[in-house]
Every structure is written in C-alpha cells, then in structure tokens.
Amino acid sequence: MKFLDEFRNPELARRLVEQIRRETSQPWVIMEVCGGQTHGLLRHGIDEALAGAVELIHGPGCPVCVTPVEAIDFACDLSRRPGTVLASFGDMLRVPGSRESLAQARAGGGHVRMLYSPLDAVAFAQANPDSEVVFFAVGFETTLPATALAVLQARQRGLRNFSILPAHVRVLPAMEAIVAAPDNRVQAFLAAGHVCTITGYREYHELVERAGVPIVVAGFEPLDLLEGIRECVRQLEQRRPAVVNRYERSVREAGNPQARSFVEEVFQVADQPWRGLGVIPSGGFELRDRFSDLNARRRFPRSAPLPILDQSRCRSGDVLSGRIRPRECSEFGTGCTPESPLGAPMVSSEGACAAYYRYAPAAAIPVCPLPG
C-alpha cells in the first residue's frame, strides 16, 4: 500500500477541495470518462465534497456497459453450438443481452468459460484441439494489446480452433460524439488514465481546439482525481482549454509504442455500435483482412435472427452519455439492482449505476465523505 497511501492523504485531499472551491467563480460541469474514476469519485465522497462548485457527470467509460446487445446475443448463441467453448472476462457473464446473459446461457447448458486473459484462451485452445474456442474480446484500448498478442500467438502456433468475437471500442470518438450532441452539457473532461497509458494523449489536441473543452488525463486515487478536477477548473476559469497530463507516473504523451504496434498490426479502426449510444463512426476496431480466419463473425454463420431488445425501462443510454445520473432513473434500486439488472451499468464492476447503488444509494446522504 506504500505507493497508494501517498495518493490518499486526507489532509492533502481537504486542501485540494478547498482550493477548487476557492478558485471556482461559477459551477462547472466536468465529465469523467472512465468507470473506474466514477467509482473512485463516489467511494471517496468527492462528488459530495465539491457539490455546488463542480458538477461531476459520468461518461460511457465502462467497456462492458457499452458492448452491444447483438454481440452478447451472438456470444450466447456460440456457447450453445456443439463443440464450441465461449471464453470471456468475468465482467461479461452477467451483462444482459436481449434474451439472456452468458451466465444464464451457461446455466442452460452453454459452454462458457471465464478467463483472465485472451492469452489464456489461446493456451486453452491449444490444450483442447477438439474444441472450437472463441474469445469474447471486449474493452477499450487498455485491453486491446493483449487481444492483438493473442491473435498473433494463435497464428504463430497454427491454431485452427481459435477465434475472437471482436467488440473493442475507442474512447476518443465517444467523447467527440458527446460534445457534438445538441444537449451536451460537458464543459471539461477527465480523460481515462489507463487508456492513455496505451494511446498517449496527442490525439486529444484536435478535439480541444475544435470544441474548446479542456481535457485532463487523470488517475484513480483521490488526489489524482482532485488534481485533475483542479486543473479543469483553472482552465475553465481562465478560458484557456488545453490537454494536460496529471497522471505523469503512468502516462506518456506517445503512450506505449510497442503495445500500439501490436494493435496496428492486427486491428483497423471501424465504425462500432455502442450499447445505448448507437453506431459511433470510427468508434471501434475490427480485425484486418489477413486475420479474417480468426474472426468468429466470419467463421460462424448465425443460426437464427436475433430479437430487438426492449429498452423502454432501462435508461442506460442516458446514463452512459451523462444526460442523467443513475438515481434519476425510476427503476434504480427497485426494478433494477445488481441481483436483477435491467442494463449493463448496474452489473458491471465499472458501471455508474453499480457505483451509485454501492456508495450513494440515497440522494442526500454522502456515504463515504472525505475525512474531516
């Protein structure tokens, strides 16, 4: 804990809160992009500590939450095909599709295996040559290099029983879509620190220049978040938007060149449907043509048309785009709970609804305020 404690110092956190309040001449609206940041803000009571000075709204920063229903339905379908094993991260198992979740598919006889890495899926495929192993590849740019390595490793080993169901998404196009929306309220962004460890932050400059919104790369601990918010407030007060890195211990401007080279070898940018947000231009990744034999969508024809999900009760799209807070959904905590979720943000470990349910179930009660 030594290297975390210094970023959780209560006295320094109090000073930062006081500085932010002192420097704020009007309420500002800041969106944190990452679901891990959402949980940190609520867990440490930062949203309550800054109430009235800074309004923190929550973006689509949960890759599990934005994985399209169609992909989950297809994954469930694959798990039931004879001789096929669907491998996935544990976070994906309880996310509802239009008919069922992967956990329900497994309970109904589907072959679903939880793994911690796509490289584990490659090893499993090699050890089980009589099974078709499909890895459900989800996540932002953070997990993308590991999927790229798995594809390269499978090709090098000559595995004919391994493929991936690609559902990786890109963060920046989603930020651009939010800013361009007619009802946008976001005045500044806290950029996802873990994504920027891979991508760097050079690509954010164009959005700042075009939209005039500050973008500050931030980490996940209380002092990381407060430093990022303070930088956003200073830029907003001075009317000088810029891209600033406040997660220097982990992020470099160019990101991780080696990881990016793996990604560029295996994947290409493509339009991508986001759950609750629709198709975002250049919002995801697709396998390059030379790896098409490892694409489960091309390898396995669909057995039946998929039904359309009825989202009339679930307002996950409004939550993911920052239009509402989870408590503003009439189903929050009653019709939608972690045990019986209507949408992915309530069940994912990075979902905004799950964060509110765990840390701030009542509107007027700060559950985990900063010490003081």
C-alpha positions, 0 to 999 in steps of 0.5 A, a space after each residue: 500500500 506504500 505507493 497508494 497511501 501517498 495518493 490518499 492523504 486526507 489532509 492533502 485531499 481537504 486542501 485540494 477541495 478547498 482550493 477548487 472551491 476557492 478558485 471556482 467563480 461559477 459551477 462547472 460541469 466536468 465529465 469523467 470518462 472512465 468507470 473506474 474514476 466514477 467509482 473512485 469519485 463516489 467511494 471517496 465522497 468527492 462528488 459530495 465534497 465539491 457539490 455546488 462548485 463542480 458538477 461531476 457527470 459520468 461518461 460511457 467509460 465502462 467497456 462492458 456497459 457499452 458492448 452491444 446487445 447483438 454481440 452478447 446475443 451472438 456470444 450466447 448463441 456460440 456457447 450453445 453450438 456443439 463443440 464450441 467453448 465461449 471464453 470471456 472476462 468475468 465482467 461479461 457473464 452477467 451483462 444482459 443481452 436481449 434474451 439472456 446473459 452468458 451466465 444464464 446461457 451457461 446455466 442452460 447448458 452453454 459452454 462458457 468459460 471465464 478467463 483472465 486473459 485472451 492469452 489464456 484462451 489461446 493456451 486453452 485452445 491449444 490444450 483442447 484441439 477438439 474444441 472450437 474456442 472463441 474469445 469474447 474480446 471486449 474493452 477499450 484500448 487498455 485491453 486491446 494489446 493483449 487481444 492483438 498478442 493473442 491473435 498473433 500467438 494463435 497464428 504463430 502456433 497454427 491454431 485452427 480452433 481459435 477465434 475472437 468475437 471482436 467488440 473493442 471500442 475507442 474512447 476518443 470518438 465517444 467523447 467527440 460524439 458527446 460534445 457534438 450532441 445538441 444537449 451536451 452539457 460537458 464543459 471539461 473532461 477527465 480523460 481515462 488514465 489507463 487508456 492513455 497509458 496505451 494511446 498517449 494523449 496527442 490525439 486529444 489536441 484536435 478535439 480541444 481546439 475544435 470544441 474548446 473543452 479542456 481535457 485532463 488525463 487523470 488517475 484513480 486515487 483521490 488526489 489524482 482525481 482532485 488534481 485533475 478536477 483542479 486543473 479543469 477548473 483553472 482552465 475553465 476559469 481562465 478560458 484557456 482549454 488545453 490537454 494536460 497530463 496529471 497522471 505523469 507516473 503512468 502516462 506518456 504523451 506517445 503512450 506505449 509504442 510497442 503495445 500500439 504496434 501490436 494493435 496496428 498490426 492486427 486491428 483497423 479502426 471501424 465504425 462500432 455500435 455502442 450499447 445505448 449510444 448507437 453506431 459511433 463512426 470510427 468508434 471501434 476496431 475490427 480485425 484486418 483482412 489477413 486475420 479474417 480466419 480468426 474472426 468468429 463473425 466470419 467463421 460462424 454463420 448465425 443460426 437464427 435472427 436475433 430479437 430487438 431488445 426492449 429498452 423502454 425501462 432501462 435508461 442506460 443510454 442516458 446514463 452512459 452519455 451523462 444526460 442523467 445520473 443513475 438515481 434519476 432513473 425510476 427503476 434504480 434500486 427497485 426494478 433494477 439492482 445488481 441481483 436483477 439488472 435491467 442494463 449493463 451499468 448496474 452489473 458491471 464492476 465499472 458501471 455508474 449505476 453499480 457505483 451509485 447503488 454501492 456508495 450513494 444509494 440515497 440522494 442526500 446522504 454522502 456515504 463515504 465523505 472525505 475525512 474531516 
